[in-house]
Amino acid sequence: MCVMDAQRSSRLNHLLLSLPEGFLADSAWLQAQGLSRSSIRDYVDRGWLERLGPRVYRRPMQAAKSLLRWDLVVLSLQQVMHKPLHVGGRTAVELSGYAHYLEAGDASTVYLYGQGIPSWLAKLPSSAHFETRSIRLFANSSTGVEMRRYDLRSGEAAGSTKDAESTSPWEWSLTMSVPERAILEMMDELPQHESFHQVDVVMEGLANLRPGLVGKLLQECRSIKVKRLFLWYADRHGHAWLKHLDQSSVDLGKGKRQLVPQGHFDSRYQITLPTELFATGGPSDAQ
């Protein structure tokens, strides 16, 4: 075997070990593995890679579907390409076991938070639409974000884990927001991209939040609107953890916030909310 053939074989073996069947990689990652642009084209011609669009490829697998599974796309971004992003908001709420509180049919949108999310993501033929968000909501981008074992066969997230590399790729860990952070990210979407009713029913089910983590997230949250909304909903549902939440260090800002026109003004938190939220009684009913 000549030197060039040996090098090609070595690079191919490395690719097969680093990129599991069905997983994605972009051209930047492939070049970082030692593949030139011409080598990438050669791999496509030989069937070792499949071109999905500009700058993005997949290692072929049997029975691959035309529509890419969103979770496989995200795991490729996180575990193969090591992009600093996480699943959050409504999607993380669903994966944390609260999907039954949400209206059916909303799973087709996946919320991704992070920096440097590649532009090709929006053009992929995926099973879901990706809504991408920055990490500006919190001063610390990692608070309330953890890795959870994810079963690609069932599409379910299990308990948290710090070991993502010792298992099968089909049980790799998904980096996602825990419920304490996910509900705050969800509230940040109000009123344009979420409904107050949906947030209300989810908040009703969050009876086991950790007050220490909630307090830390509220301190690091940069949105006055989100912090006031969270505390209003927390008062409304009166969960036991609220009694252990230290609110003294949470900056709620000054002035009124009108979140909807012609709504109901809550005097304690200085926010105007939809009138229907008060039909069953809010935490305070002052006009």
Stockholm file with secondary structure:
# STOCKHOLM 1.0

chainA/1-287         MCVMDAQRSSRLNHLLLSLPEGFLADSAWLQAQGLSRSSIRDYVDRGWLERLGPRVYRRPMQAAKSLLRWDLVVLSLQQVMHKPLHVGGRTAVELSGYAHYLEAGDASTVYLYGQGIPSWLAKLPSSAHFETRSIRLFANSSTGVEMRRYDLRSGEAAGSTKDAESTSPWEWSLTMSVPERAILEMMDELPQHESFHQVDVVMEGLANLRPGLVGKLLQECRSIKVKRLFLWYADRHGHAWLKHLDQSSVDLGKGKRQLVPQGHFDSRYQITLPTELFATGGPSDAQ
#=GR chainA/1-287 SS CCHHHHHHHHHHHHHHHHSCTTCEEEHHHHHHTTCCHHHHHHHHHTTSSEEEETTEEECCCTTCCSSBCHHHHHHIIIIISCCSEEECHHHHHIIIIIGGGSCTTCTTEEEEEESSCCGGGGGSCBSSEEEEECSTTBSSTTTTEEEEEEETTTTEEEEECSCCSSSCGGGCEEEEECHHHHHHHHHHTTTTTSCHHHHHHHHHHCTTCCHHHHHHHHHHBCCHHHHHHHHHHHHHHTCGGGGGCCCTTCCCCSSCEECSTTCEEETTTTEEECGGGGTTCCSCCCC
#=GC SS_cons         CCHHHHHHHHHHHHHHHHSCTTCEEEHHHHHHTTCCHHHHHHHHHTTSSEEEETTEEECCCTTCCSSBCHHHHHHIIIIISCCSEEECHHHHHIIIIIGGGSCTTCTTEEEEEESSCCGGGGGSCBSSEEEEECSTTBSSTTTTEEEEEEETTTTEEEEECSCCSSSCGGGCEEEEECHHHHHHHHHHTTTTTSCHHHHHHHHHHCTTCCHHHHHHHHHHBCCHHHHHHHHHHHHHHTCGGGGGCCCTTCCCCSSCEECSTTCEEETTTTEEECGGGGTTCCSCCCC
//
